[in-house]
């Protein structure tokens, strides 16, 4: 993997992922194992934010597997910290990343990652400017979906900036054509960072709940499930003085992290180094005996089903759209999630 720029005095910061029952809990353990393997010098806290039972959950969302909890805390040095789902919960589990920011200590810089991420390089050496928040640009133009005779990108996005008193024009990438999705500030919510989780979380909550509960008229034909977090996130980052590429290119979503999303997609499209990493970190018996309880890890990684997925693709010439990758895997009955 590419060398990462070093700094003499890296800023100490906390890392947050969500952990809960089912797949996300096991993915959180994979994340923790990758962090410890790829950045043994990481000195911050690794916080696994765990939603607690309450009126917004039909079932208990906590990590039920006691061995998985022990692996996270005793073996991998994570802290499982509870949080209350005040605004989202079962109906919109992507909102865990918003409600869960309460689990982090205020006034301490943080980086949030989706649990389906691997740390592939020295995260502690990434030169974050926590005063200028940003988020992942590894995304497609998934929102909004422009309807015939409906409002275009400019009207839709401007309506959101106007709703919250934000300057729309300064958010635009003027190197991109008008009415082309890349002109407008849009992120994947797979990672983001800031100097204060309390400030960021309050703004994220305010914007996301307002858009959900009382969207502008221009959003009448737009789906917000599952896109709500990615609709609100650019507004939060813009409001807090951040924007695109406040980090050097090629680090997050590059040499230092990989948001693989689902294990079949990892084997289909990620580098040989990422495949080697996931197989290396699951090899120790103390980790393997816990993670094999999750079918996709057991079959894709430990039983080498992922190699069959990988053989379906030329990683240097992948299909242009993710949907095409998924469909090819499904036709061979190799899809898992």
ABEGO torsion letter per residue (X at the ends): XBBBBBBABBBBBBBBBBBBBEAAAAAAAAAAAAAAAABAABABBBBBBBBBBBAABABBABBABAAAAAAAAAAAGBBBBBBBBAABEAABAAAAAAAAAAABBBGBBBBBBBABBBBABBAAABBBBAABBBBBABBBBAOBBBBBGBBBAAAAAAAAAAAAGBBAAAABBAABBBGBAAABBBBBAABBBBABAAAAAAAAAAAAAAAAABBBAAAAABBAOAAAAAAAAAAAAAAAGBEBGABBBGBBGBAABBBAGBAAAAAAABBAAAAAAAAAAAABAAAAAAAAABAAAAAAAAAGAAAAAAAABBAABBBABAAAAAAAAAAAGABBX
